[in-house]
Amino acid sequence: MAQTGLRDTEKLSRLRTQLPAVSTTGYFNAGTNGPLCRPAHDAIVAAAEQELTTGRIVPGVYQGHAEQINCIREVLADVFNADTSELALTRSTNDGLNIALNGIAWNPGDEVLTTNLEHPSLFTPLALLAHRYGIVIKVVDIGNGGGDVVATLEAAITPRTRVLALSHVMWSSGAIMPLHDISAMAHRHNALVVVDAAQSPGQVKVDLHDTGVDAYAMAGQKWLCGPEGTGVLYVATAAFPEISPSHIRYGQADPTGYLIPAPGARRYEMGECYSPAMIGMEATLKWLRDEVGTEWAFARTKTLAQRFAKGIQELDGVEIFSPLDKIGGLVCFNVPDMTPQELTDTLYARGQTIRYVAYAPGPTIARASIAWWNTEDEVEQLVKEIADIVENHEQRAAAD
Ligand SMILES: Cc1ncc(COP(=O)(O)O)c(C=O)c1O
């Protein structure tokens, strides 16, 4: 791999000072939570301070909130290529998934196709719907997500299939799903596409209009480096009639009548979010777009992840589960004779933070989230630590 150029090195050092947490350990866990960036932190503190000192409800505050929310929607629409009217502010990915899935008028026997690689945040709302409405959940085995997922999913579709519910980037293999093609195929069969987008924003390019999906639930706290308690639900304008709001708050109703939903995706919002967190989210997005540069970040994430994968691939007995030609920054793997949890704990004791994933029906696997803010040296160090652990383990096993 080409070495990072001088200008990149300077840029990276500057950006890393805005992510202080990445200098405390080798931080490879954006898939759980990314490091909070300083612009978000500063914006949160300033907003909280203002609430503390000038009061939360003084004349002009409500109007200020409304303007602020509009600004946030504009930045989101710009970064993710959507209309502002298609974006609802939520508190998490899980929140957005619940809103979208509960908004569908289900009939007993309706089918949902999902995959073996999903997170419980998607399985659990589906399980609730199965209990409540008698829908049928079909878990399609797509292996590690590296094959022809469109064909595999299409083969499982029946006339009862109402929804395809799956992730954009699989948390348990890192595979990026071809959403554009999946949506085109699903729509040919009159099925909606609802996406768990916890892992994608900030890790890979997200062009919402191009994906063609109906609903897309994102998180702020992972690869975007934003605050906890922030999320965004995109609902395509064409899907509004299919996805109804399933809760309503007085501020969200049209002023002409209680039961008329608010215009656009605001109809899906439960009410106010904690405004310092939202202001922090806006600061994060502007920082990513204007200072980091999303294209630069995605390319660097991918290059570093491939470098890491290549490094561990050469180690005896290490098995990579991720389809390397279809990933961004998530590399899932196992080392011989050690559980993913043991490996994760051992690495943590050595100053390296990764995580393990262990939820049926997915794989039990160690997962490194390699991100643009990591240095080449950090990635090399992680490979070295894993090599050392594998070697020591082998020696101990031979001595026993
Ligand atoms: C694929 C996936 N979906 C959903 C979630 C949950 O995200 P949130 O906490 O934003 O609801 C996670 C978190 O790890 C995830 O990896």
The ligand as an SDF file (V2000), in Angstrom:
LIG
                    3D

 16 16  0  0  0  0  0  0  0  0999 V2000
  -26.3950   -3.1700   12.8720 C   0  0  0  0  0  0  0  0  0  0  0  0
  -26.8010   -2.4750   14.1400 C   0  0  0  0  0  0  0  0  0  0  0  0
  -28.0650   -2.0920   14.2780 N   0  0  0  0  0  0  0  0  0  0  0  0
  -28.4700   -1.4280   15.3630 C   0  0  0  0  0  0  0  0  0  0  0  0
  -27.6220   -1.1340   16.4000 C   0  0  0  0  0  0  0  0  0  0  0  0
  -28.1290   -0.3790   17.5760 C   0  0  0  0  0  0  0  0  0  0  0  0
  -27.9020    0.9920   17.3470 O   0  0  0  0  0  0  0  0  0  0  0  0
  -28.5970    2.0930   18.2350 P   0  0  0  0  0  0  0  0  0  0  0  0
  -27.9500    2.0300   19.5730 O   0  0  0  0  0  0  0  0  0  0  0  0
  -28.3440    3.3660   17.5040 O   0  0  0  0  0  0  0  0  0  0  0  0
  -30.0450    1.7660   18.3050 O   0  0  0  0  0  0  0  0  0  0  0  0
  -26.2890   -1.5230   16.3110 C   0  0  0  0  0  0  0  0  0  0  0  0
  -25.3620   -1.2410   17.4100 C   0  0  0  0  0  0  0  0  0  0  0  0
  -24.3580   -1.8380   17.5960 O   0  0  0  0  0  0  0  0  0  0  0  0
  -25.8690   -2.1920   15.1340 C   0  0  0  0  0  0  0  0  0  0  0  0
  -24.6010   -2.5910   14.9860 O   0  0  0  0  0  0  0  0  0  0  0  0
  1  2  1  0
  2  3  1  0
  2 15  2  0
  3  4  2  0
  4  5  1  0
  5  6  1  0
  5 12  2  0
  6  7  1  0
  7  8  1  0
  8  9  2  0
  8 10  1  0
  8 11  1  0
 12 13  1  0
 12 15  1  0
 13 14  2  0
 15 16  1  0
M  END
$$$$
